[in-house]
Amino acid sequence: MIDCIALARIIQLENDARQAQWRRNEDAFYQEYGRDPWALFTWFANALDAGYAWFKTKKADRPDIGRSACDGDDCCGQAASARI
């Protein structure tokens, strides 16, 4: 139990020292945490985001590529303006 408390105190002191260093030198913060994420992680997060957005849209709001607003020769201006 005392070992866990001592370890927690050591971690807290290290964090305090690191934050004091960041206050003195703001560039140190960005050098430590300014790395770009992995490309695979970014791709996976974007894919999840797009999938969730597609899943949450109503069926009527999903793009229907096979149909247009004006299927026949009598194209309706109102339908075309509503899609803009």
N, C-alpha and C positions, 0 to 999 in steps of 0.2 A: 504494500500500500504506500509506504513512504517512498519507494523507488518510483512509483508512478507519479507521485506528487513532485518529486525532484526532477523527473524527466519533463513533466509539464512546465515546471518553472524554468528549466533550461531552454525549452522551446520558446517560452514567452520572452525570456531575455534576448534570445537570438532575434526574434521578430522585432522587439523594441530597438535593438541595435541597427537592424536593417532599415527600419522606418526612420530612425534618426539620420542614417546615411542618406536616405532618399530626400529628406528635408534639406540637407546640406547640398546635395547634388541631384537635381531632378533627372539628369541624364542616366544616372545609375538605375533608376526605376525602369526607364524605357529599355535600357540594355538588358535588364533581367527579364522583363515581361513583354518586351516588344517583338518577340519572335513570331513569324507567321505560322499559322497552324498547318498541319500536314495536308497535302492536296487531296488525299483520299478521304480524310475526315471532312474537309470542306465539300467535296463532291457528294458524299453520303448525306450530309446535313442539308444540302440544297435539294437532293432527291427526295428526302423525307418531307421537306417543306413544300415542294411542288406536289407530291402525292397527297399530303394532307389538304392542301388548298383545293385540289381536284376533287377529293372525296367530300369536302364540305360544300361544294357548289351544288345547287339543285340540278336535277336532270335537264330541266328546260334551259338552264344557263350554260350548259356545256356546249362547246362548239360542235355544230353539225356540219361537217365538211361536205357531205353529199348533197346538201340542200342550200339554196340561196334564198334571199328575201324575195326575189322576183324569178319564179320558175318559168313563167310563160312570157308571151310577147307583150301582154298588158302590164308592164312593170309599174308598180305602185310607188310613187315618190314618198309616201308616208312611211312605208316599211324601210326604204333605203335610208331615210333621215333618222329613223329610230335606232338604227344600228351604228350610227356615228358616235 
